[in-house]
Amino acid sequence: MGVADVQTNSNLQEDIRELRNALKGLICNEKKAIEILGTRNQAQRDSIAEGYKVLFGESLHKRLKSALSGKVEKCLMLWMMSPAERDAVLLFEALREGGPHKDRAVIGMLSTRTAGHMFQIKQSYYELFNQTLENHIDGSGFIVMEPQNKSKWAFWRGSSEPKVKEPPKRAFAITKLLLALARGSRPVTTTVDRHIALTDAHQLNKVCTGKVGNEETLIRIFSTRSSSQLTATMNYYQQHYGHDFEKALSKKDAGEFLQALRAVVQCIRQPSKFYAEELSAALSGAGTDEEPLIRIITTRAEVDMHLIKMEFINERKRTLEEVIANATAGNFRQFLVAVLGQKDILISPRISNGSTGTYYMSPQVSNGSRQPSDNSDNSATSYFSGSVGSSGQNSFQS
């Protein structure tokens, strides 16, 4: 993208200049920054970052880092990353802190990404943290963790951030499960082998009843079978043994490994319900657990948030936006509501006079990728596509 490309698209240029004004000076206009970035999809945010660099000769990411602080800083920094970079950062933070709650968050991310997406995440992870995702899962990588200075996101954590001296502790079987999920060995196919599904169903029963096999059998099945194949296995299990497999994992004496495996099953079978329950738990009780809100909303807003919202209503009998508005405050609330408010963009598109490019298009027409509009010059980069939640090719989670 060159200066001419930015200048021929008045909508893009207007966004960049307004963002520049919001971020410069001693007092940052966080509301304006959220208003602009929180209502733009992945392709549009990428165009803003690229155009900002062209016009002003500095990184928008570094400008955001220096101008913002607190929860709003973390939200917008994550929102400006690519999906793979975002996942890598969130996985790093969860693995570094450790514990059953964080392991559940890691399971949710690893279980809902395809093999191709896991490859991208692992590439970004190494570029960001100079260590493999697998080494951090088994704990060995944290002992010698150093940031990768050449990465554009090396400033995500400052040099004053303390190093982790001890790897997080967890059951060895859970570590093996996480490593298997991180390999990304599940195929992406709708083809079902009924013989394998029936055999797997019998194997699951034998392991759960203690007749034969161990956690290795369970890990192999749930980390190497496609979602369609596992659905068939679950159906056969219920037909032959009279209860859902999740029920077998929910017994009172179920240990940490079976609880972790149950989370995998939930993610594979009904990911939107899994995330709705996670959001509901985060918004329940005396205080709001902000970490899951940030993680789930920034990673699922352009994937399946409409389904998560419906599941949330079934869970809480209230809309997600309503509960978040009551449980949060300030610019943090504004960001979450802006990202969730997808319909507003389609109802009231922002139109600049004299624009040579299309800014918003109907979801039926736009696939979320950058294309030249019919009225634009071929050398100009169009700045358009649908609303937040319809990022098309930029949205890679399953």
N, C-alpha and C positions, 0 to 999 in steps of 0.2 A: 504494500500500500504506500502510495506517495502522497505528497501534499495536495496535488491536483485531485486525487481520488477523494480525499477528505473534503476539499472545498466544493466539489460538485455534488455532494450530498448534504443538503442543508440540515436535515434532521440529525445526522451523525455529528456534524459540526456544532450544532446547537447543544446537543448533549455534552460534548467534550468541553465546550467553553463554559457551560453552566457548572459542570463538575469541577473545572479548574477554579472557578470563582468560589465554589463551596469549600474547596480544600486549601486555598491559600490564606495567608494571614495568620494572626495569632489564635483566632477562634474559628474552629472548623464548623461549618454548617452541616451537621450530621443528617438533619432531616432532609435537606436537599440531596445529599449524596444517596441516601436511602431511596428517596423518591425516584431518582434516575436509575440507579443500578438494581434496586429491588424489584423493578417492574420490567426489566429487560431479560430476554432469554440468553442462552449460552452464546449463540452466534452474535447477537447484538453486543453482549459484554466483551466478547473477543474483539469486535470491531472498535469499540470504544477504547480498549486498552491499546490496540495497535495505532489508532488514530491519535491518541494522546501522546504517544511516543513520537510520532511523526511531527506533530504541531509544536510540541513544547520540549522535545529532546530529553525527556526524563521518563522513567518507568512509573506508570500509574500505580502499580502494586506497591512500590516503595513510597510513593506519595501518600497512599492510603495508610500504610503502616506508620508513617511519621505523624499524620494528621489526626488519626483516630485513636481511641483507647478503649479498654474494657471489652464488654460483650459485643458492642457494635463493631469494634475493630475485628474481632474474631469472626463474626458473622459475615462481614463484607469481604474479608480476606479469603475466607472459604468460598464465598459465592463467586469470586473472581477467578478461582482456579479452574482448571479443566476437571472433568469428572474423575479421571484417574489420579490426578494430583490431590484432589480433595479427599478421595478415599484413602490414599497413602498417608496423608497427614492425620486423619482421624484414626486409622488403624495404629499408627505409631503412638498416638497419645493414649489410646485404650490399652495397648500392650505394655506401655511403660508404667502405667498405673497399676494394672493387673487386678485380680480379684474376680469372683464369680459374676458380678454385675458387668464389669468391663469385658469379660470373656463372652458374655451373652451378646454384647454389642458387636464384638468381633465376629461371632458366629452369624449374626444377622447380616453383616456386610459380605462375608465370604460365601454364604449360602445363596445369596441372591445375585451373584455375578457369574457371567458365563466364563468359559475357558479363555476366550479371546480377551475378555475384559480383565480377567485376572492377570494375563500376560502384560497388559498395559499398566495395571496397578503396580505390579512388581518392578517394572521398568522405572516408573516414577518414584517408587519407594527407594530404589537404590540411588537414583539421581539426587534425591532429597537428603537422604540420611547416610549415604556411603556404606550401606549395609543391606543385606538381603532381608526380605520379609520373613523368610523361614528362620533365619538366625535370631531374629527378634522374637519370633513365636516360641522357640525353644529356650530363649533366655540368654544364650551365649553372646549374641550381638550387642546387648546393652552394656556389657562390661567395657567394651572398647569403642563405644559409640562416638563418632565425630561427625559434625555437619559437613555436607558437601558444599564447599564454598563456591564452586562454579555454578551451582544451580541458581536459577532466578528466584527461588523461594528459600534461599539459604538464610534470609533474614526472618523467616517465620518464627524462629526462636532466637532470642538474642544470645550473645556470647556469655552473658551472666547466668544463663540457665544451668542449674546444677546437673552434673552427670549422674546417671543411675549407677549406683555401686553394686546393688544386688539385683539379679533378675527376679521378676515376679514369680511367686510360688503358685503352682496349681498341680492337680493330679496328673500323673504321667499319661494316663489314658486320654485326658482332655487335650493335652499337648499334641498327642498323636492325631486326634480328631481334627484339630485346627490345622496341623501341617498337611493332612490329607485334603482338606477343603481348599487350602492355599495353592495346592498343585493345580487346581482347575481341571480335573480329569473328567468331569461330567460332560457328556456329549450334548450338543444342542440339536435334538431331533424329536419328532413326534411319533416315530416308529416304536412300536411296543412288541417285544418278544414275550408272548404269554407263558411259554415254558419257563423262561428265566424268572418272570414275575412270580409264578407259582412256587418255583424252587426257592426263591428269595423269601417268600412269605413263610414257608416251612422253616427255613433257616432262622428267621427272626424269632419264631415261636420257640425253637429249640434253645436259642441263646437266652431268651427272656425267662424260660422255665428252668434254666440251669442244666438241661440235658446234655448239650454239646456246644462247643464253640465258646468264644469269648468276645471281648470288645473289638478285636481285630475284624471279626466277621461283620459286625455292625458298621464299623468304620468303612470297610471295603464297599459294602452295599450302598451306603448313603453318600459316598464321595465319588463313586464311579458310574452311577446310574443316572439317566436323564430324568427330568421332572415327570415326563409322561410315563416312563418305565416305573418310577417309584409310586406314582399314583395307582398304576395297575397292581403293583405289589401290595399296597395298602388295602385296595379293594378285595383282593384275594384273601388277605389276612383276615379281614372282617367276615368274609363269607365262610371261611373254614373254622374260625375260632370264636365267632360270635361277639366280638368286641373290637373296638377301634384300637390300632396299635398304640396311639398316643395314650390310651387308658393304661396300657401295660407299662408305659414309662412314667405314669403319674402316681403310682402306688406310694404309700406313705414312707416305706423304707428305701425308696429310690435314692441312690447316691448322686454325687455331683455329676458323674459321667452320664447317667441316664437323663438327668435334668438338662444337661448340655445337648444330648442327642435329641431330646424332645424339642428343643429350640430349633435344631436343624430341620426336623420334620415339619414344624410349623412354618418355617421360612419357605420350604420347598412347596408345600401344599397350598398355603394361603398367606403369601408374603404381605399383602395389604392388611389382613387381619392381625398379623404379628406386629406390624408397625403401629397399627391403631391401638393395640393393647399396650405397647411400649409408651406411646404418647399419653394414653389415659393414665398409666401408672406415674408418669413424670408429672402430670398435672393434678395428681391426687395428694391428699395428706395436707399437713400444715404448711409445707413449703414446696415451691416448684423446683423440680430437678431440671435445671436449664441445659445441661450437657446433652441429654437425649433430644430435647427440642431442637437444638442447633444441628445436631448430627442428622436426625431424620429429615427435617424440613429442607436442609441444604442439599441432601443427597437424593431425596425422592420427589422434590417439587416438580422436576421436569421428567419424571418417570411414571409414577402411578398415584400421585397425590389425590386425584379425584376419587380413586377407589378407596384409599386410606380414609378420606373424609366420610365416605358412606359407611365404612366399617366403624368409624369413630362414633357416628350418630347411633348406630346399632348398640354400641357399647355404653355410651353415656347419655343417650337421648337428648343431646345438645350438639350443636355444630362445633367443630374444632376451632373455628375463628372466634366464636363466642367464649369458649372456655379459655383460650389463650389471652383474649382481650381482658378477661377478668383476673387472670393469674399473673400477668406480666405488666410492665409499666414502661413509660418513657420511649426512647428511641429503639430500644430492644424490641418492645412490642410493635412499634411501627414497622421494623424490618420484617418480623415474622408475619404480620398481617399483610404487608405489601407482597411478599413472596407467595402467600396463600391466596391473595386476591386476584386470581387469574381472569375472572369474567370481566372485571372492570376495564381491562385493557382492550378487550374486544368490543365492549359497548361504547367506550369513549376513546377512540384512537387519537393520538396526538398528531396533528397535521401541521406542517410548516409551509407557508406560502412560498412558491417558487421551487419546491423540491423537485429534483430530477430523478429521485428514486422512490420506490415504494417503501414505506416504513412498516406498516402492519398489513398483513394479508389474512384472509379467512383461513382457518385451519384446514378446510377442505382443499385449498389451493396450495398453501405453503407447506413445505416439508421441513422447514427449519434451517435449510442450508442457505448459503449466500448465493444469489443468482443475480444477473443483470436484469433490470426491469425493462419492459418494452419501450419506455420513454427515456431510458438512460443511455449515455454514451458507453460504448463497449469497454472503454478504458477505465471507467469509474466503477468503484466497488459499491454495489447496492447494500444498503443497511436495512434489512427487513427480515421478516418471517413472523410467525405467530407470537402468541403471548408466552409468558412464563408457563411452563407445563407442556409446550409443544416444540421442543428443541430438535426434534427429528434425529438427524444423524449424530448430533452432539450428545444425545442421551444414550448412554451405553449400558445401563444396568438392565438386568432381566426383570 
